[in-house]
Amino acid sequence: MSRRLQLRFLTSADDITKLPDSSAEVALVGRSNVGKSSLVNALSGRKAMAHVSKTPGRTRLLNCFEVDGGDATLVDCPGYGYAQAPAQMRGSWRKLMETYLQQREQLAMILVLVDGEIGPTKLDVQMLDWLRSIPLPHSVIATKFDKVKAMQRAARQKELAATCDLQVDDVVWVSAAKGTGIDELERRVRLWLA
């Protein structure tokens, strides 16, 4: 087992100009309630590094964390899709995300989190298509592996990869609750930030 990422909260920003300097950055994106904050906690080995809410759409800013005491950063982005917020507010989150993803020069990798239990949604596929059209570096992370029944895992892995237009081995499967795949994801994050 590898050492967990040493994360330290730096800031929450509503504009990319308010983010700290960074040598390299990894961003987490995904629909509301996919488990972005839970994954930040699993990567850090601390339950309360990022606030986890049962209500979708609580992450409304770019939440920036220092990684391993250096100048690389991890950013937890607002979720897309359903959220208990006015349409105008959801629109401002979308604009913030698009600006951040297109203009943040330090961005080394975008982790697109997809719910492994329910599979990719239309919004997930749209996000992947958009990232590929620019193009921006990204990797698909399937969350909630523990919620997929053992008998269905092989079929779900093939189905999810195909819907994302990827090979099965291109998708990293994780469970923040059980720790499945967290070591491998840590290893990759460190490589992307190196």
Residue pairs with C-beta under 8 A, 6 or more apart in sequence:
1 183
2 183
2 186
2 187
4 43
4 44
4 45
4 186
5 43
5 44
5 45
5 67
5 68
5 74
5 186
5 189
5 190
6 44
6 67
6 68
6 69
7 40
7 43
7 44
7 46
7 49
7 65
7 66
7 67
7 74
8 65
8 66
8 69
9 49
9 63
9 64
9 65
10 20
10 64
10 65
10 66
10 73
11 18
11 19
11 20
11 63
11 64
12 61
12 62
12 63
12 64
13 19
13 61
13 62
13 64
14 61
14 62
14 96
15 96
16 62
16 96
16 99
16 100
16 103
16 104
19 62
19 64
19 73
19 75
19 104
20 64
20 73
21 71
21 106
22 71
22 72
22 73
22 106
23 70
23 71
23 72
23 106
23 193
24 72
24 73
24 106
24 108
24 192
24 193
24 194
25 72
25 73
25 74
25 75
25 104
25 106
25 107
25 108
25 193
26 72
26 73
26 74
26 75
26 107
26 108
26 109
26 110
26 111
26 189
26 192
26 193
27 74
27 75
27 77
27 100
27 101
27 104
27 107
27 109
27 110
27 111
28 36
28 39
28 40
28 74
28 75
28 76
28 77
28 111
28 113
29 36
29 77
29 80
29 97
29 101
29 110
29 111
29 112
29 113
29 127
30 36
30 79
30 80
30 112
30 113
30 114
30 115
30 124
30 143
31 79
31 80
31 81
31 82
31 115
31 121
31 123
31 124
32 56
32 57
32 59
32 79
32 80
32 81
32 82
32 83
33 56
33 79
33 82
33 115
34 79
34 113
34 114
34 115
34 143
35 113
35 115
35 143
35 144
35 176
36 50
36 59
36 76
36 77
36 79
36 113
37 50
37 51
37 52
37 53
37 59
37 76
38 50
38 52
38 143
38 176
38 177
39 113
39 141
39 143
39 174
39 176
39 185
40 49
40 50
40 65
40 74
40 76
41 47
41 48
41 49
41 50
41 52
41 176
42 174
42 176
42 179
42 182
43 74
43 182
43 185
43 186
43 189
44 65
49 65
50 63
50 65
50 76
51 58
55 84
56 79
56 81
56 82
56 83
56 84
57 78
57 79
57 82
57 83
57 84
57 85
57 90
59 76
59 77
59 78
59 79
60 78
60 85
60 89
60 93
61 78
61 96
62 75
62 76
62 77
62 78
62 96
62 100
63 75
63 76
63 77
64 73
64 74
64 75
65 73
65 74
65 75
65 76
66 72
66 73
67 73
67 74
67 189
67 193
68 190
72 193
73 106
74 189
75 100
77 97
77 100
78 93
78 96
78 97
80 93
80 94
80 97
80 123
80 127
81 121
81 123
83 90
83 93
101 107
101 110
101 131
101 136
102 134
102 136
107 136
107 137
108 137
108 192
108 193
109 137
109 138
109 139
109 189
109 192
110 131
110 136
110 137
110 138
110 139
111 138
111 139
111 141
112 124
112 127
112 128
112 131
112 138
112 139
112 140
112 141
113 141
113 142
113 143
114 120
114 121
114 124
114 140
114 141
114 142
114 143
114 160
114 164
115 121
115 142
115 143
115 144
116 142
116 143
116 144
116 145
116 147
116 148
116 156
116 160
116 173
117 144
117 147
117 148
119 156
119 159
119 160
119 163
120 128
120 160
120 163
120 164
124 164
125 163
125 164
128 138
128 140
128 164
128 165
131 138
132 138
139 170
139 172
139 188
140 164
140 166
140 170
140 171
140 172
141 171
141 172
141 173
141 174
141 185
142 157
142 160
142 171
142 172
142 173
142 174
143 174
143 175
143 176
144 175
144 177
145 153
145 173
145 174
145 175
145 178
145 180
145 181
146 175
146 177
146 178
146 180
147 175
148 156
157 168
157 171
157 173
158 168
160 171
161 167
161 168
161 170
161 171
164 171
172 181
172 184
172 185
172 188
173 180
173 181
174 180
174 181
174 182
174 185
175 181
175 182
176 182
